[in-house]
Amino acid sequence: MWSLIVTHMSSGKTLSYAVPLVQSLQSVRPKITRSDGPLAVIIVPTRELALQTFQTLQRLLKPFTWIVPGVLMGGEKRKAEKARLRKGINILISTPGRLVDHIKNTLSIAFSAARWLILDEADRTLDMGFEKDLTIILNSLNSAGPSRQNVLLSATLTQGVTHLADVCLNDPASIHVSGPASSDLTTVPALISDPSPANQSESFAVPEALKQFVVVVPSKIRLVCLAAFILDKCQFSQNNKLIVFVSSCESVEFLHSLFTSVLSGPSANHKSSFGFMRLHGNMKQEERSDVFQQFSVSQSGVLLCTDVAARGLDLPQVTWIVQYTPPSATAEYVHRVGRTARIGGKGSSLLFLTPAETAFITELANHNISLSEMKLLDVLSCLMMDDAYKGRGKYHSKMSSRALEQEIRERATVLQTHFENFVHMDVQSVQNAKKALQSFLRAYTTYPAHLKHIFHIRSLHLGHTAKSFGLRDAPQGLNSATGSVGPRAKHHKKDQNKNQTKSPEKNQKKTAEMGRICPSQREVSLFRSEFSSGLDEGGSKKKRRNRKKAFGESGEEEELSAD
């Protein structure tokens, strides 16, 4: 018998199969023993979800000590796993790749007694390319064991999941859980459908207690805006727990190193009461497990991660989901925000978009997802609470709104300068920032065709994007790394090459003199350019000439004033 269960976000998919599974196995007489081998097989897509599922079953099985759960996952020692299999495991939780490895190489694994097969987060399993592994697992179970109770669970009903059901399920019972309002498991319209262009009118369901926000930020100050938001929620407020999603492992590593050193490390100008953690697929399994456990039990802090943490994980008391890099699909947006406001709790989310990406708000609205705007200056205003970022002026509480806005912008510029100083501190830091930038640009080219009018590599200004990684100029050679780039990026590269024809020693000397002679004027230029979206016409030629006279012709300053 097969069951296809499509559930609401954070509605308890694990318990929906774990409770009846334990109920079934504990009632078997004579009692189950280790030597019976696997009676239930649970397939999950990620290591973190495998560990979480294992811990959930351990709690459920406390009264039934004769039923033994076990977990197999990549990154662990195969020899130790083989020993556990020989000793006996009754409920086997595994990632697809590692289970296939044992099916091929471990003689002690057998499924002749298997009564349950559960495919959790089936949509994610298919997205990660495990179709062939699932085929091997199903063939092994079908050839070895009797008829089973089989369950396929998914938070989204995608074309891939539907196809898997058509191929593998025999007259399945389809169960849709719509949320807290449902008193029983009744069939209702599908909550989430495939986010292909043909289905863009489909609605998505998110928790009612979730507050969703968007902030529109020019590329050049994305980094400062993210840092200010984190400081606001974690340094100047209490008991906030944030998950920040970015597009690549390199970006996670870069942000973790930068924020740990500048915002909460020994070099920070204030005492920090929160910490930064990181989670991505390139980390060693032991480290991933430690981070997962630490963040689960922590009362506050920031987890910087890739989409490895977007599905299925139940991380308690998460108050904010920050999507620093926009998702590649509306369904992915829903999965990410599903890490908060779980099981009736409250939570909030914030989506970062550049001015050129604001059409994504309409894309979400087409799927019945509405966002409230969070003003950029409101996010940055928290910098007024810390004199470590004090600008050149003297702040007082009765400042006019215009003067206050200027002070906020100057403080944002000071923070950006701190980041740039850290990045350019040594060669290795610069290389790490360049790697993160390149991985971001590669990821930007992978948005699906129906979103290319919103997220296209040609719409990026490489100089401005580089500043969001703490780089003062766009690195050379990005064209070959990312393919074709837009005219704005080419314009910047042309200007940069023009400057390089001058004597490097002369440029360096002039830049140094500029910093010593007129630091206040330089700050004015910096904060003005930081808040320029790069989309405006941007002033008269006379103003540009005056700016050049004041600040010289260095490549850095010319980049900052480029449109």
KEPA-675368 format. One record per residue (C-alpha): residue in one letter; z negated, y negated, x. Coordinates in steps of 0.02 Angstrom, whole numbers, padded with zeros to 5 digits, m for minus. Example, Ala and Ser with C-alpha at 12.3 -4.5 7.8 and 13.67 -1.06 7.14 Angstrom:
! residues 2
+------+--------+--------+--------+
| kegu |      z |      y |      x |
+------+--------+--------+--------+
|    A | m00390 |  00225 |  00615 |
|    S | m00357 |  00053 |  00684 |
+------+--------+--------+--------+
//
This chain:
! residues 563
+------+--------+--------+--------+
| kegu |      z |      y |      x |
+------+--------+--------+--------+
|    M |  00000 |  00000 |  00000 |
|    W |  00043 | m00174 |  00061 |
|    S | m00034 | m00342 |  00016 |
|    L |  00040 | m00511 |  00059 |
|    I | m00093 | m00647 |  00055 |
|    V | m00047 | m00831 |  00069 |
|    T | m00204 | m00938 |  00078 |
|    H | m00251 | m01121 |  00079 |
|    M | m00298 | m01199 |  00245 |
|    S | m00479 | m01160 |  00294 |
|    S | m00503 | m01048 |  00143 |
|    G | m00574 | m00903 |  00243 |
|    K | m00427 | m00788 |  00281 |
|    T | m00531 | m00685 |  00402 |
|    L | m00665 | m00647 |  00273 |
|    S | m00533 | m00610 |  00141 |
|    Y | m00490 | m00450 |  00234 |
|    A | m00644 | m00422 |  00342 |
|    V | m00766 | m00402 |  00197 |
|    P | m00666 | m00271 |  00101 |
|    L | m00626 | m00184 |  00266 |
|    V | m00810 | m00166 |  00312 |
|    Q | m00852 | m00116 |  00134 |
|    S | m00722 |  00021 |  00140 |
|    L | m00770 |  00091 |  00310 |
|    Q | m00958 |  00090 |  00284 |
|    S | m00938 |  00196 |  00127 |
|    V | m00847 |  00337 |  00217 |
|    R | m00944 |  00500 |  00218 |
|    P | m00986 |  00580 |  00333 |
|    K | m01019 |  00423 |  00430 |
|    I | m00889 |  00358 |  00551 |
|    T | m00918 |  00395 |  00735 |
|    R | m00844 |  00324 |  00895 |
|    S | m00743 |  00483 |  00921 |
|    D | m00643 |  00448 |  00762 |
|    G | m00548 |  00314 |  00856 |
|    P | m00465 |  00164 |  00774 |
|    L | m00479 |  00168 |  00585 |
|    A | m00422 | m00013 |  00568 |
|    V | m00301 | m00112 |  00676 |
|    I | m00300 | m00302 |  00667 |
|    I | m00157 | m00397 |  00750 |
|    V | m00180 | m00583 |  00788 |
|    P | m00065 | m00700 |  00886 |
|    T | m00183 | m00783 |  01011 |
|    R | m00326 | m00734 |  01123 |
|    E | m00444 | m00863 |  01048 |
|    L | m00413 | m00797 |  00873 |
|    A | m00439 | m00618 |  00934 |
|    L | m00607 | m00667 |  01007 |
|    Q | m00656 | m00764 |  00850 |
|    T | m00608 | m00618 |  00737 |
|    F | m00707 | m00498 |  00847 |
|    Q | m00862 | m00608 |  00835 |
|    T | m00845 | m00622 |  00646 |
|    L | m00836 | m00433 |  00628 |
|    Q | m00984 | m00411 |  00744 |
|    R | m01089 | m00516 |  00625 |
|    L | m01028 | m00422 |  00472 |
|    L | m01062 | m00253 |  00554 |
|    K | m01243 | m00288 |  00602 |
|    P | m01310 | m00178 |  00459 |
|    F | m01182 | m00042 |  00499 |
|    T | m01217 | m00003 |  00681 |
|    W | m01114 |  00158 |  00679 |
|    I | m00951 |  00061 |  00657 |
|    V | m00890 | m00004 |  00826 |
|    P | m00772 | m00154 |  00842 |
|    G | m00671 | m00191 |  00999 |
|    V | m00547 | m00319 |  01062 |
|    L | m00393 | m00306 |  01174 |
|    M | m00308 | m00462 |  01239 |
|    G | m00207 | m00528 |  01384 |
|    G | m00302 | m00591 |  01534 |
|    E | m00434 | m00455 |  01526 |
|    K | m00442 | m00307 |  01645 |
|    R | m00338 | m00161 |  01580 |
|    K | m00453 | m00034 |  01665 |
|    A | m00604 | m00097 |  01569 |
|    E | m00505 | m00095 |  01405 |
|    K | m00447 |  00084 |  01437 |
|    A | m00629 |  00135 |  01465 |
|    R | m00679 |  00058 |  01298 |
|    L | m00535 |  00147 |  01210 |
|    R | m00587 |  00315 |  01284 |
|    K | m00767 |  00285 |  01231 |
|    G | m00709 |  00245 |  01054 |
|    I | m00666 |  00092 |  00949 |
|    N | m00663 |  00098 |  00758 |
|    I | m00599 | m00077 |  00719 |
|    L | m00471 | m00128 |  00848 |
|    I | m00426 | m00314 |  00862 |
|    S | m00282 | m00354 |  00978 |
|    T | m00144 | m00475 |  01023 |
|    P |  00029 | m00396 |  01001 |
|    G |  00083 | m00394 |  01183 |
|    R | m00076 | m00313 |  01248 |
|    L | m00076 | m00179 |  01112 |
|    V |  00104 | m00134 |  01154 |
|    D |  00053 | m00121 |  01337 |
|    H | m00081 |  00006 |  01293 |
|    I |  00033 |  00102 |  01175 |
|    K |  00154 |  00126 |  01320 |
|    N |  00028 |  00157 |  01461 |
|    T | m00139 |  00217 |  01389 |
|    L | m00145 |  00400 |  01339 |
|    S | m00316 |  00385 |  01256 |
|    I | m00255 |  00267 |  01119 |
|    A | m00211 |  00357 |  00957 |
|    F | m00185 |  00301 |  00778 |
|    S | m00193 |  00468 |  00688 |
|    A | m00346 |  00412 |  00587 |
|    A | m00292 |  00232 |  00552 |
|    R | m00322 |  00179 |  00372 |
|    W | m00296 | m00009 |  00387 |
|    L | m00166 | m00119 |  00470 |
|    I | m00193 | m00307 |  00459 |
|    L | m00070 | m00437 |  00523 |
|    D | m00165 | m00603 |  00527 |
|    E | m00075 | m00770 |  00551 |
|    A |  00090 | m00679 |  00528 |
|    D |  00192 | m00840 |  00531 |
|    R |  00122 | m00890 |  00700 |
|    T |  00148 | m00714 |  00768 |
|    L |  00332 | m00725 |  00723 |
|    D |  00347 | m00904 |  00789 |
|    M |  00284 | m00844 |  00958 |
|    G |  00422 | m00714 |  00969 |
|    F |  00323 | m00553 |  00939 |
|    E |  00449 | m00471 |  00822 |
|    K |  00492 | m00332 |  00945 |
|    D |  00309 | m00299 |  00983 |
|    L |  00270 | m00286 |  00797 |
|    T |  00412 | m00160 |  00778 |
|    I |  00339 | m00052 |  00918 |
|    I |  00165 | m00061 |  00841 |
|    L |  00227 | m00017 |  00666 |
|    N |  00331 |  00129 |  00731 |
|    S |  00182 |  00196 |  00828 |
|    L |  00069 |  00186 |  00676 |
|    N |  00198 |  00259 |  00557 |
|    S |  00232 |  00408 |  00670 |
|    A |  00049 |  00449 |  00702 |
|    G | m00053 |  00415 |  00549 |
|    P | m00068 |  00444 |  00361 |
|    S | m00035 |  00313 |  00228 |
|    R | m00131 |  00153 |  00255 |
|    Q | m00191 | m00004 |  00169 |
|    N | m00085 | m00138 |  00251 |
|    V | m00118 | m00325 |  00237 |
|    L | m00010 | m00469 |  00296 |
|    L | m00094 | m00640 |  00296 |
|    S | m00017 | m00811 |  00320 |
|    A | m00063 | m00992 |  00286 |
|    T |  00122 | m01033 |  00265 |
|    L |  00257 | m00936 |  00176 |
|    T |  00402 | m00959 |  00296 |
|    Q |  00571 | m00874 |  00295 |
|    G |  00513 | m00766 |  00440 |
|    V |  00360 | m00706 |  00344 |
|    T |  00465 | m00672 |  00190 |
|    H |  00588 | m00572 |  00295 |
|    L |  00447 | m00473 |  00375 |
|    A |  00379 | m00434 |  00202 |
|    D |  00551 | m00379 |  00142 |
|    V |  00577 | m00265 |  00291 |
|    C |  00404 | m00189 |  00308 |
|    L |  00318 | m00196 |  00139 |
|    N |  00342 | m00073 | m00001 |
|    D |  00318 | m00158 | m00171 |
|    P |  00185 | m00279 | m00104 |
|    A |  00053 | m00366 | m00208 |
|    S |  00070 | m00552 | m00172 |
|    I | m00093 | m00651 | m00178 |
|    H | m00095 | m00842 | m00166 |
|    V | m00261 | m00932 | m00145 |
|    S | m00251 | m01116 | m00191 |
|    G | m00423 | m01173 | m00135 |
|    P | m00599 | m01202 | m00201 |
|    A | m00540 | m01228 | m00379 |
|    S | m00479 | m01049 | m00392 |
|    S | m00613 | m00935 | m00460 |
|    D | m00511 | m00777 | m00430 |
|    L | m00361 | m00718 | m00333 |
|    T | m00224 | m00764 | m00454 |
|    T | m00041 | m00789 | m00420 |
|    V |  00009 | m00972 | m00406 |
|    P |  00163 | m01058 | m00336 |
|    A |  00181 | m01045 | m00148 |
|    L |  00083 | m01180 | m00060 |
|    I |  00188 | m01200 |  00095 |
|    S |  00369 | m01154 |  00116 |
|    D |  00485 | m01152 |  00264 |
|    P |  00507 | m01329 |  00333 |
|    S |  00695 | m01314 |  00352 |
|    P |  00808 | m01455 |  00290 |
|    A |  00849 | m01356 |  00135 |
|    N |  00666 | m01353 |  00085 |
|    Q |  00610 | m01529 |  00131 |
|    S |  00557 | m01566 | m00048 |
|    E |  00424 | m01430 | m00046 |
|    S |  00244 | m01491 | m00059 |
|    F |  00106 | m01449 |  00064 |
|    A | m00077 | m01426 |  00024 |
|    V | m00214 | m01502 |  00132 |
|    P | m00401 | m01507 |  00099 |
|    E | m00451 | m01641 | m00026 |
|    A | m00593 | m01700 |  00086 |
|    L | m00472 | m01737 |  00229 |
|    K | m00437 | m01921 |  00264 |
|    Q | m00269 | m01944 |  00351 |
|    F | m00223 | m02095 |  00457 |
|    V | m00078 | m02153 |  00565 |
|    V | m00075 | m02284 |  00702 |
|    V |  00088 | m02360 |  00764 |
|    V |  00074 | m02391 |  00951 |
|    P |  00204 | m02454 |  01076 |
|    S |  00235 | m02327 |  01212 |
|    K |  00160 | m02435 |  01349 |
|    I | m00014 | m02436 |  01272 |
|    R | m00024 | m02261 |  01197 |
|    L | m00140 | m02206 |  01336 |
|    V | m00257 | m02355 |  01314 |
|    C | m00257 | m02333 |  01125 |
|    L | m00305 | m02149 |  01139 |
|    A | m00443 | m02190 |  01262 |
|    A | m00511 | m02330 |  01152 |
|    F | m00513 | m02216 |  01000 |
|    I | m00608 | m02082 |  01097 |
|    L | m00733 | m02210 |  01161 |
|    D | m00757 | m02277 |  00985 |
|    K | m00792 | m02107 |  00909 |
|    C | m00888 | m02026 |  01051 |
|    Q | m00966 | m02164 |  01157 |
|    F | m01006 | m02297 |  01027 |
|    S | m01036 | m02177 |  00882 |
|    Q | m01136 | m02016 |  00873 |
|    N | m01104 | m01835 |  00827 |
|    N | m00914 | m01844 |  00828 |
|    K | m00813 | m01695 |  00886 |
|    L | m00628 | m01723 |  00921 |
|    I | m00478 | m01611 |  00951 |
|    V | m00330 | m01699 |  01032 |
|    F | m00161 | m01611 |  01021 |
|    V | m00028 | m01644 |  01153 |
|    S |  00140 | m01561 |  01187 |
|    S |  00117 | m01472 |  01354 |
|    C | m00005 | m01388 |  01472 |
|    E |  00034 | m01517 |  01607 |
|    S | m00010 | m01660 |  01489 |
|    V | m00175 | m01576 |  01446 |
|    E | m00219 | m01559 |  01630 |
|    F | m00169 | m01740 |  01666 |
|    L | m00269 | m01815 |  01523 |
|    H | m00420 | m01706 |  01562 |
|    S | m00423 | m01761 |  01744 |
|    L | m00392 | m01944 |  01701 |
|    F | m00519 | m01961 |  01560 |
|    T | m00652 | m01859 |  01649 |
|    S | m00641 | m01973 |  01800 |
|    V | m00612 | m02143 |  01718 |
|    L | m00705 | m02130 |  01552 |
|    S | m00848 | m02010 |  01585 |
|    G | m00850 | m01971 |  01772 |
|    P | m00952 | m02046 |  01915 |
|    S | m00825 | m02186 |  01931 |
|    A | m00849 | m02239 |  01750 |
|    N | m00935 | m02406 |  01725 |
|    H | m01046 | m02344 |  01586 |
|    K | m01157 | m02195 |  01553 |
|    S | m01062 | m02067 |  01451 |
|    S | m01144 | m01960 |  01319 |
|    F | m00995 | m01846 |  01289 |
|    G | m00882 | m01731 |  01388 |
|    F | m00701 | m01676 |  01394 |
|    M | m00640 | m01497 |  01383 |
|    R | m00465 | m01426 |  01393 |
|    L | m00376 | m01276 |  01320 |
|    H | m00198 | m01217 |  01349 |
|    G | m00097 | m01061 |  01383 |
|    N | m00089 | m01077 |  01573 |
|    M | m00277 | m01061 |  01595 |
|    K | m00360 | m00899 |  01651 |
|    Q | m00429 | m00797 |  01508 |
|    E | m00609 | m00809 |  01567 |
|    E | m00596 | m00998 |  01573 |
|    R | m00512 | m01005 |  01401 |
|    S | m00652 | m00899 |  01326 |
|    D | m00786 | m01008 |  01405 |
|    V | m00707 | m01168 |  01338 |
|    F | m00689 | m01093 |  01165 |
|    Q | m00872 | m01042 |  01162 |
|    Q | m00935 | m01207 |  01233 |
|    F | m00839 | m01316 |  01113 |
|    S | m00889 | m01207 |  00966 |
|    V | m01074 | m01235 |  00995 |
|    S | m01066 | m01416 |  01058 |
|    Q | m01122 | m01555 |  00942 |
|    S | m00998 | m01683 |  01010 |
|    G | m00857 | m01700 |  01134 |
|    V | m00669 | m01697 |  01153 |
|    L | m00555 | m01545 |  01166 |
|    L | m00384 | m01585 |  01240 |
|    C | m00265 | m01444 |  01195 |
|    T | m00092 | m01382 |  01154 |
|    D | m00046 | m01296 |  00992 |
|    V | m00135 | m01140 |  01056 |
|    A | m00283 | m01208 |  00955 |
|    A | m00182 | m01257 |  00801 |
|    R | m00191 | m01094 |  00704 |
|    G | m00334 | m00994 |  00632 |
|    L | m00475 | m01054 |  00744 |
|    D | m00637 | m01101 |  00659 |
|    L | m00717 | m01230 |  00772 |
|    P | m00874 | m01292 |  00683 |
|    Q | m00910 | m01475 |  00644 |
|    V | m00745 | m01548 |  00705 |
|    T | m00740 | m01724 |  00631 |
|    W | m00573 | m01790 |  00696 |
|    I | m00402 | m01714 |  00733 |
|    V | m00295 | m01827 |  00843 |
|    Q | m00110 | m01787 |  00856 |
|    Y | m00068 | m01886 |  01013 |
|    T |  00102 | m01801 |  01018 |
|    P |  00185 | m01787 |  00846 |
|    P |  00214 | m01609 |  00785 |
|    S |  00388 | m01532 |  00778 |
|    A |  00372 | m01486 |  00594 |
|    T |  00273 | m01537 |  00442 |
|    A |  00198 | m01364 |  00433 |
|    E |  00133 | m01386 |  00610 |
|    Y |  00054 | m01551 |  00558 |
|    V | m00037 | m01459 |  00418 |
|    H | m00097 | m01322 |  00535 |
|    R | m00166 | m01448 |  00658 |
|    V | m00264 | m01550 |  00530 |
|    G | m00327 | m01386 |  00458 |
|    R | m00450 | m01377 |  00604 |
|    T | m00561 | m01503 |  00513 |
|    A | m00622 | m01524 |  00333 |
|    R | m00644 | m01336 |  00326 |
|    I | m00721 | m01242 |  00181 |
|    G | m00769 | m01396 |  00082 |
|    G | m00823 | m01502 |  00230 |
|    K | m00765 | m01678 |  00270 |
|    G | m00648 | m01728 |  00410 |
|    S | m00516 | m01852 |  00466 |
|    S | m00353 | m01850 |  00561 |
|    L | m00254 | m01979 |  00659 |
|    L | m00069 | m01968 |  00700 |
|    F |  00004 | m02071 |  00845 |
|    L |  00181 | m02137 |  00820 |
|    T |  00285 | m02265 |  00915 |
|    P |  00380 | m02400 |  00818 |
|    A |  00539 | m02298 |  00838 |
|    E |  00456 | m02144 |  00761 |
|    T |  00388 | m02219 |  00600 |
|    A |  00518 | m02129 |  00494 |
|    F |  00410 | m01974 |  00518 |
|    I |  00290 | m02050 |  00392 |
|    T |  00428 | m02036 |  00262 |
|    E |  00461 | m01858 |  00317 |
|    L |  00279 | m01815 |  00282 |
|    A |  00282 | m01909 |  00117 |
|    N |  00429 | m01800 |  00062 |
|    H |  00309 | m01653 |  00077 |
|    N |  00173 | m01739 | m00025 |
|    I |  00072 | m01793 |  00127 |
|    S |  00018 | m01975 |  00124 |
|    L | m00059 | m02069 |  00270 |
|    S | m00160 | m02229 |  00278 |
|    E | m00121 | m02350 |  00419 |
|    M | m00251 | m02384 |  00551 |
|    K | m00218 | m02551 |  00637 |
|    L | m00192 | m02548 |  00825 |
|    L | m00307 | m02697 |  00857 |
|    D | m00444 | m02613 |  00754 |
|    V | m00435 | m02462 |  00868 |
|    L | m00438 | m02569 |  01026 |
|    S | m00577 | m02682 |  00962 |
|    C | m00709 | m02556 |  01018 |
|    L | m00675 | m02614 |  01197 |
|    M | m00771 | m02771 |  01150 |
|    M | m00929 | m02664 |  01151 |
|    D | m00918 | m02628 |  01338 |
|    D | m00914 | m02767 |  01467 |
|    A | m00840 | m02644 |  01592 |
|    Y | m00672 | m02696 |  01519 |
|    K | m00711 | m02881 |  01512 |
|    G | m00560 | m02995 |  01527 |
|    R | m00545 | m03160 |  01620 |
|    G | m00617 | m03264 |  01478 |
|    K | m00796 | m03285 |  01420 |
|    Y | m00826 | m03193 |  01258 |
|    H | m00944 | m03261 |  01126 |
|    S | m00975 | m03205 |  00948 |
|    K | m00902 | m03363 |  00869 |
|    M | m00729 | m03346 |  00946 |
|    S | m00581 | m03384 |  00834 |
|    S | m00482 | m03235 |  00772 |
|    R | m00339 | m03280 |  00888 |
|    A | m00452 | m03294 |  01039 |
|    L | m00536 | m03131 |  00993 |
|    E | m00368 | m03045 |  00981 |
|    Q | m00322 | m03111 |  01153 |
|    E | m00487 | m03049 |  01225 |
|    I | m00456 | m02876 |  01151 |
|    R | m00284 | m02871 |  01229 |
|    E | m00350 | m02925 |  01397 |
|    R | m00482 | m02788 |  01393 |
|    A | m00348 | m02661 |  01350 |
|    T | m00252 | m02720 |  01502 |
|    V | m00406 | m02698 |  01612 |
|    L | m00424 | m02518 |  01550 |
|    Q | m00239 | m02485 |  01582 |
|    T | m00263 | m02551 |  01759 |
|    H | m00409 | m02431 |  01785 |
|    F | m00296 | m02286 |  01733 |
|    E | m00154 | m02343 |  01846 |
|    N | m00272 | m02365 |  01994 |
|    F | m00334 | m02187 |  01971 |
|    V | m00159 | m02115 |  01955 |
|    H | m00099 | m02207 |  02111 |
|    M | m00256 | m02166 |  02208 |
|    D | m00168 | m02028 |  02306 |
|    V | m00006 | m01931 |  02314 |
|    Q | m00073 | m01781 |  02218 |
|    S | m00128 | m01888 |  02070 |
|    V |  00044 | m01969 |  02061 |
|    Q |  00127 | m01798 |  02065 |
|    N |  00015 | m01735 |  01924 |
|    A |  00062 | m01886 |  01818 |
|    K |  00247 | m01860 |  01854 |
|    K |  00236 | m01676 |  01806 |
|    A |  00150 | m01722 |  01643 |
|    L |  00283 | m01854 |  01607 |
|    Q |  00424 | m01732 |  01641 |
|    S |  00347 | m01598 |  01531 |
|    F |  00326 | m01727 |  01392 |
|    L |  00510 | m01775 |  01405 |
|    R |  00565 | m01594 |  01403 |
|    A |  00461 | m01562 |  01248 |
|    Y |  00535 | m01717 |  01167 |
|    T |  00709 | m01640 |  01180 |
|    T |  00654 | m01487 |  01079 |
|    Y |  00625 | m01570 |  00911 |
|    P |  00731 | m01483 |  00776 |
|    A |  00898 | m01554 |  00723 |
|    H |  00837 | m01624 |  00558 |
|    L |  00709 | m01731 |  00652 |
|    K |  00824 | m01791 |  00792 |
|    H |  00853 | m01956 |  00702 |
|    I |  00666 | m01988 |  00726 |
|    F |  00628 | m01904 |  00893 |
|    H |  00774 | m01923 |  01011 |
|    I |  00768 | m01936 |  01200 |
|    R |  00891 | m02082 |  01194 |
|    S |  00767 | m02187 |  01097 |
|    L |  00638 | m02180 |  01237 |
|    H |  00617 | m02317 |  01366 |
|    L |  00570 | m02218 |  01521 |
|    G |  00477 | m02362 |  01603 |
|    H |  00367 | m02388 |  01450 |
|    T |  00341 | m02201 |  01428 |
|    A |  00292 | m02186 |  01611 |
|    K |  00153 | m02313 |  01583 |
|    S |  00077 | m02198 |  01452 |
|    F |  00050 | m02078 |  01598 |
|    G | m00028 | m02211 |  01709 |
|    L |  00130 | m02234 |  01813 |
|    R |  00182 | m02411 |  01858 |
|    D |  00367 | m02368 |  01864 |
|    A |  00478 | m02231 |  01795 |
|    P |  00498 | m02097 |  01931 |
|    Q |  00668 | m02066 |  02009 |
|    G |  00765 | m01909 |  01963 |
|    L |  00711 | m01897 |  01781 |
|    N |  00893 | m01892 |  01724 |
|    S |  00919 | m01723 |  01804 |
|    A |  00754 | m01658 |  01736 |
|    T |  00778 | m01710 |  01555 |
|    G |  00965 | m01725 |  01530 |
|    S |  01047 | m01882 |  01465 |
|    V |  00940 | m02033 |  01428 |
|    G |  00962 | m02187 |  01324 |
|    P |  01033 | m02354 |  01377 |
|    R |  00860 | m02431 |  01389 |
|    A |  00811 | m02302 |  01519 |
|    K |  00973 | m02328 |  01613 |
|    H |  00945 | m02517 |  01609 |
|    H |  00773 | m02493 |  01686 |
|    K |  00842 | m02379 |  01822 |
|    K |  00978 | m02508 |  01863 |
|    D |  00848 | m02646 |  01880 |
|    Q |  00739 | m02535 |  01987 |
|    N |  00883 | m02492 |  02106 |
|    K |  00925 | m02678 |  02117 |
|    N |  00749 | m02717 |  02175 |
|    Q |  00752 | m02577 |  02302 |
|    T |  00898 | m02658 |  02394 |
|    K |  00776 | m02791 |  02452 |
|    S |  00660 | m02763 |  02598 |
|    P |  00519 | m02643 |  02544 |
|    E |  00398 | m02729 |  02663 |
|    K |  00440 | m02898 |  02588 |
|    N |  00412 | m02835 |  02410 |
|    Q |  00246 | m02756 |  02456 |
|    K |  00188 | m02915 |  02543 |
|    K |  00238 | m03023 |  02395 |
|    T |  00149 | m02905 |  02273 |
|    A | m00010 | m02910 |  02377 |
|    E | m00006 | m03099 |  02388 |
|    M |  00020 | m03111 |  02201 |
|    G | m00137 | m03007 |  02168 |
|    R | m00242 | m03117 |  02283 |
|    I | m00174 | m03288 |  02233 |
|    C | m00160 | m03280 |  02044 |
|    P | m00249 | m03128 |  01971 |
|    S | m00285 | m03214 |  01806 |
|    Q | m00102 | m03259 |  01777 |
|    R | m00051 | m03081 |  01820 |
|    E | m00171 | m03013 |  01689 |
|    V | m00094 | m03129 |  01559 |
|    S |  00078 | m03059 |  01598 |
|    L |  00013 | m02881 |  01592 |
|    F | m00072 | m02889 |  01424 |
|    R |  00075 | m02980 |  01344 |
|    S |  00194 | m02846 |  01403 |
|    E |  00074 | m02707 |  01355 |
|    F |  00079 | m02761 |  01174 |
|    S |  00267 | m02785 |  01169 |
|    S |  00347 | m02644 |  01073 |
|    G |  00505 | m02656 |  01174 |
|    L |  00603 | m02677 |  01013 |
|    D |  00594 | m02866 |  00995 |
|    E |  00719 | m02994 |  01059 |
|    G |  00579 | m03058 |  01166 |
|    G |  00583 | m03244 |  01203 |
|    S |  00702 | m03367 |  01283 |
|    K |  00787 | m03360 |  01452 |
|    K |  00686 | m03511 |  01506 |
|    K |  00523 | m03417 |  01477 |
|    R |  00589 | m03270 |  01574 |
|    R |  00636 | m03383 |  01722 |
|    N |  00463 | m03463 |  01718 |
|    R |  00382 | m03291 |  01716 |
|    K |  00483 | m03236 |  01867 |
|    K |  00434 | m03394 |  01961 |
|    A |  00250 | m03363 |  01926 |
|    F |  00244 | m03176 |  01963 |
|    G |  00381 | m03142 |  02090 |
|    E |  00519 | m03012 |  02082 |
|    S |  00426 | m02850 |  02112 |
|    G |  00489 | m02694 |  02025 |
|    E |  00326 | m02673 |  01931 |
|    E |  00327 | m02845 |  01851 |
|    E |  00512 | m02837 |  01808 |
|    E |  00480 | m02673 |  01719 |
|    L |  00337 | m02746 |  01620 |
|    S |  00445 | m02886 |  01552 |
|    A |  00597 | m02776 |  01515 |
|    D |  00648 | m02749 |  01334 |
+------+--------+--------+--------+
//
